[in-house]
Amino acid sequence: MDGQIVFGDRMIPVKLPERTKSLPPGLSTSLPPVADPQAAIREALKRPLDLPPLRDLAKPGWKVTIAFDDPTVPCYGPLWEPAIRSVLEDLEHGGVKKKDVHLLCANALHRKFTRGELARVIGKGLVEEFGYRLLCHDAEDRDNLVWLGTTRNGYDVEVNRLVAESDLTVYINTVVWRGFNGGWKSICVGLSTYRSIRWHHSPEGMSMSIDRNPMHEMLDEMGEVVEEKIGKRRIFKMETVLANPFQMARVWTGTVGDTRRAALEVLKKQYPPRRDMTEEKADILVYGVPDWSPYASFSVMNPLLTLVSTGLGYLGGVIEAMGKPGCSVILATPCPNRWDDLHHPSYREVWHAVLGRSRDPYEIRDLFEEDFAHRPEYLYKYRFCYGFHPIHGILATYPLKRLKHAARVFVAGAENPSLVTHLGFEPAGSVEAAVARAEEIHGKDASIIFIQNPPARNRQ
């Protein structure tokens, strides 16, 4: 069986046994793109699902915050600027003056983005027009955070002060990817703090499931507290489903709950459970890792992002869904040994010191999470130097939980095999060599599934 496998920033030929079953990764949709995104946005603003139109909801003299997804989301189409412009038009019609509007990037514990980088996303004109009323969320700026209390199960709810004190917050979500983002994640993660995020960003907590998503169940509880404390009609949400990373398919406006339900109803028909994509689970799973991570936007990959966060995390949902317990996983990647210490300041230390001590994400959480969450040298870089929050390097290790299901991981084609062995993975010169070694373990008739991940690139 001759094919092509993604290998970093390119595709390479691969020859697999004839019995190999080839499957898509279950990431794409069959939804057609809208012909005119601007018109679709305006129509959605005119007809919210469960709130008055924005131009009727807004009142003269109101202070309004327009919050938006940061550039880590997998949306590469020009959606931010037309959405923000349309919202501004409706606010002006309602009597809100532009000087009373803030733009707020919901970067959570991700790094802040420069004005030049934001201009690549929301447009140079908006960056210039709003000046210092364009902000990135700072999860460590205690003067501009508000703790709203705890949920019925004891989860802390802390948000940016602008959300708590604005007369209205309009949140523009540019993509709901499977069940992972959108909904209350936009606000209770994107505009929140480690104090809140720690509850669901755990090895078991983060989930892409559309149904019974444990992360979103916690987030919905947090949303109840937000609405109880500041009022249900003070958050106006725009929720978007994409046809592909570059084009919009659907858009809704209204409350957080109703817009998310509308999006999930569409996505349920597009994304059957991955476990249903194959009748029989495999002994060996093979897939390539593209040179992509949401956390490498305007940056570069590093070994932790390549092998763990993307390789086992974002792409690794297939391991439990399609692989037998004790299966072998083969990742194809050159995995270059490069690091961006400006944007990922804690990652190198996590790689060497933390993963040199333990590869168990539960032990890593117990031993290192609180330490890294409060390290002053790294917090300074998060607040003032465009670095990821120090806890983010720890969170990037949590997909190692997949090793509870997969017995071993082979990495084919890595330029530096010592990077592979540092994680306890096994290097192989090629995909074919890795398959041969896996067959020695599972037998010559071992079942093989090849997941055909598409090429992808980081936002530059």
N, C-alpha and C positions, 0 to 999 in steps of 0.2 A: 504494500500500500504506500504509494508515493504521495507526499503532500508538502505543505508549507506550514511552518510554525513560527509564531512571533518570537523574536529574539532581541530584546532590548529595542533599539530604534530601527530594526529592519526585520524582514522575513528571511528564513533560511529553509532549504529543502530538508525534509525528514523522510526516512523510510521505516515504516512500522509493519509489524506482522499483518498478514491478510485478515486475521480474525479480529483486528482492532475495530471497535465501534467508534465512529466519529460523531460528536455531538456539539451543538452550539452552546455557549456559556449561559444562555438564558438572560442576556442583558439588553437585547434590542427589542423594539416594538414594531408592530405592523401599522401603527397609526399614521395617517397621511398628515403632512404639515399644513398648517393654515396658510392660505394664500397671502393674507395681509395681517401680519402680527399686530401692527398698530391698531387696525380696525378691530381685531379680536379683543385687544386690551380695552379699548374704549367701550366696546359692547359689554364686556364683563363689568366695567365700572358703572355702567348705566343700570345693570340688572344684577345686583348682588343676590346671593342665595337667600339670605335671612337678615339683611340689614337694609336701611335706606341707601339710595345711591350716595356716593361719597360727596357729591356737590350739594346734596340736601342735608347730609349728616354734619358737615363742617359748618362752623359758625364764626362770624366776625370776631376778631380779637383772640381766637384760639392759638395756643402754642402747639405745633404739630411736629412730630418726628417721623421721618420717612426712613425706615430701616431696610436694609437689603442684604442678600447673601454675599458673603465674601468670595474672592476669586478661586477658592478651593473647590467649589462645586463643579460637577462635570457638565457645565453649560458653556458653549463657545459661540453661541449666536448673539446678535446684538439685541438683547432683551432688556437689559437694565435701563438704558437711557430712554427708550420709548415709554417704558412703564413709569419711570420717575417723571418724565415730562407730562404724561397724561394725568398722573396723580396731581401734579402741581397745577395743571389747568383746572381740574375740578375743585381743588382747594381754593384757588383764586376766585372761581365762580361762587363759592360759598362764603367769601369774604375774608379768607385767611391771607395775610400778607406774607410775601416770600421771606421777609426779614424775620418772621416768627416761625420759620421752618428750619429744622436741622436735618441733615443727611447723616445717617449712622450706619457704618459698615459692621455687620454682625460677625466678627471674626473670633468670638469666644476665646479659647485658649490657643488658637492659631496665632500666627504673628500678625502684627499690624502691617498694613500695606502703605507704600509711599504714595504721594499724590500723583506721581507719574504712572505708577502701576494702576491706581484707581481710575485714572483717566483712560487707560486701555480698556476698562470695563464699563464705566458709567458715562464716559465721554469727557473730553477735555473741557467742553463748554460748561458742564455742571460743576466740575472741579473749580474752574475759575470764578463762576458766579457765586458759589457758596463759600469760598475761602475757608475761614476758620469755623464756619458752621457745618463743614464736612468733617466728621470725626470717625476714628476707628474705636471700637469698644475696647476699654481697658479693664480687664477683670481683676486688676490689683489696685485700682484707684479708689480707695475706700471712701473718699468724699463724694464720689459720683456713683455709688452703689447703694441699693436699698434692699434690706432683708425683709421679706414680706411675711415670714413665718414658716411653719412646717405643714406638710400635708397630713391627711388622716393616718398615714403609715410612717410619719416622722421624717419625710424627706425635706431638707431645707430648700427654700425658694428665695433666690437672690437675683436681682436684675439691675440693669443699668438705670440710673436715676431718671433719665429722660423717659423711659417707659412708664415709670411710676408716676411722674409728675406732669407729663404732657397731657393736654386735653384730648389728644388723639395720637395714636401710633399706627401708621400704615406700614405693614411689612410686605415687602416684595420678595416672594420666593420664586426663583427662576427654574427650579427643577425638583420634582419628586422622583427619586431614583429607587425603584422597587418600594419597599416600605421604610427605607432608611431615614430619609430626611423629610422636611416639610412639617406640617402640623405644629405642635407646641415646641418641637425641637428648634424651630427658627428663633424663638424668643427665649425659652428656658434652657437652651444651650448657647445659641449664638450671641445672646445678650446677657449671659449669666456668668457664674464664677465657679472656681474649683469646688467651693463649698456645696454648690448644688450639683455640679456635673459629676462629682465623685460617686454619687448614688447609683447612676446607671452606666457610667463608663468604666465597666469592670470586665474581667475576662468573659463572664457569661452574659453580661447585660446588653452589649451592643448587638443589634440584630437588623437584618434587612427583610425580615419576614413581613408580608403584607397582613396576614392574619395572626392574631395573638402575639403581637410584638412586645416583648417584655420591656424594652426601653421606652416605647411609646405609651405603655400602660403607666409607667412612672411619670412620664412627661404630661400625660393627661391629668394625673393627680396634681401636678405642679400648676398646670394651666387653670385648674379649678381655683387654686389659691390666688393666682393672678387676677382672675375675673372677680373673685369675691372681694379682694382688697381694692382694686382700682375700677372695676365695673366692666361688664361684658361688652358694652358698646364703645369702649375706649380703645379697642384694638380692631383694626380693619385689615383683613388678610387678603393678599393676592397669591393664589396657589397655581402652579404651572406644571403641566406634564409635557414632556418633549417627544417629538417624533423621532429625533436623533439628536446627538449633542449640539447640532447647529440650528435646529428648527423647532418651533413650537407646534404642539398638536392641540392642546386644550388649555384654557385658562378660566379660573373662577375667582370671584371676590365674595367676601362676607365674613362671618366669624371664623375663628381658627378651626373649630370643630366641624362645621358644615363644609368648608372648602376642602379639608382633608378627607372627609368621607366621600365627597364627590370624586376626588382624585383617585382614591383607593378603589372605588367601584370600576373606574376605567382600567386601572392597572391590574386588577384581579383577572380581567379577561385577556390581558396581554402577557402576563407572567404566570403560567402554571407552576405549581410547586416543583422545584428542581428534582425532588425525589421521584416525581412522576414521569420524568423525561426518559427514564430507562427502566425496563422491566426487571433487569437483574443488575445488582451492584457489582463493581469490578474489583479485581485484585490489584490492578495497576492503573493509576490515573496519570495522564501526561498532558501538560499544557505549558505554553510559553508565557513569560512575564514581559509585558511591554515596558518601555522606558517611561513609565507614567505612575504618578501618585498624586492625589489631590493636594498632598502636603509639599509637593515640589513645584507648585505654581510659581512662576518667575524665579525658579531655583533649579537645583539638580537633584537627582536621586542619590541615595547613599545605600550601603549594604543593608542597613536595618529596614529602610523603606522597601528596598527591592525584594529581599528574601522573606521578610516577616509581614510587614504592614500590607504590601500589595500581594506578594506571592502567596502567603497563607491567609491574609485578611480579606481584602476586597475580592480577590479571585478564589479564595479558598473555601467558599461556601459549598462548592461542588464536592469537597472531600467527604463530609458526612452524608451529603445527599446522594452521591453516586459511587462512593467507595465502600467496600466492606470494612468492618472493624479489623484493624491490623493491616490495612492496605499499604502499598508503596506509592508515594507521590513523586513524580519526576517533573522538576521545574527546569525550563530551558531559559538561561539568561547569562549574558557575559558578566553581570554583576561587577562593574568597575569599582575600584577602591577609591572613590572620591567623596569628599565631605564639604558641605557648605556650613562652616562654623558661624557665619554671620546669621543665617536664617534658622539653622538647627543647632543652637549652641550646646544643648545638653546631650545631643545624640551620640557624639563620639564617646563621651564618658559612659553613657548607658551601654554602648556596644562593648567597650573594653572592660569596665569595672563591674557593671551589673550582670551582663550576660557571661562574663568570665567567672562569676560566682554562682549563678543559677540560670537555668533555662525553663524553670517552672513559673508560669505567669502568676500563679496564686502565691507562691513564695516571694516572687519579685514584688508583688503588691504589698505583702506584709512587711518586707524588709526595707523597701526603698521608696514607696509612694509618698509618704508624708515628708520624708527628707527632701526629695526633689521638688515637691510642691511648694516648699518654703525656702529654697536656696537663694539667698539675696543676690549673689553674683549673676545668676541666671534670670532672676526676676527683673533685675535692672535691664538686662538685654531684651527681655520681653517688652518692658514698658517704653524703652527709649531707643532701642537699636534694631528693631524689626526682626527680633528673634521669636521663635515659638516659645510658649510658656514651658518652663523646665519639665513639668509633669508630662508633657506631650511625648517626650522620648520614652518615658515609662509606659504610657498607654500604647505606644507602637509595638511593645513586646507582647501584648495580650493575645494576638492571634496564635501564639505558640500553643494555645489551648487545643488547636487542631491535632496536636501530637497525642492527645488522649485517644484519638480515633485512628490516626495513621501511625503505623509502627515505625516508618522511616521516611526520610526525604532525600532523594537524589537531586543534585543540581548539575545539569549538563551544560558544559561550555564556559564555566566561570573562568575568568582570566587569572584569578588568584585563588587557588584551591584552599588556601589557609583561611579565607573568609568563610568558606563553606564548613570546614571542620570546626571552626570557632563556635558554630551553633550546634555541633553534633550531627550535622548533615553529611552526606557522602558525595564527594565530587566525582564527576564522570566526564570523560573527554567529549562525549557526544550523547545525543538522545538515544541513539541506537545502542551505545555501550551501556547506558543506564538501564534500558529495557532488558538487555541480556542479563545484567546482574540481578534485576528484579525477578526475571524468570528462573534464575537459579534458586531463588527463595520460594516463589509461589508455584513453580513448575512450568514446563514448556507449553502447557495448555492454559496457562493463566489468562483470565479475562482482562482485556485492556480497553479503557475508554480514553479517547483523545479529545480534549475540549479545545475547540478552535477559537481561542481568544483573538480578537481583532487587534491590529496595531493601534497605538494611541500615542499622543504626545502631550507634554506638559505645556501649560500656558506660558508663552514667552513674551 
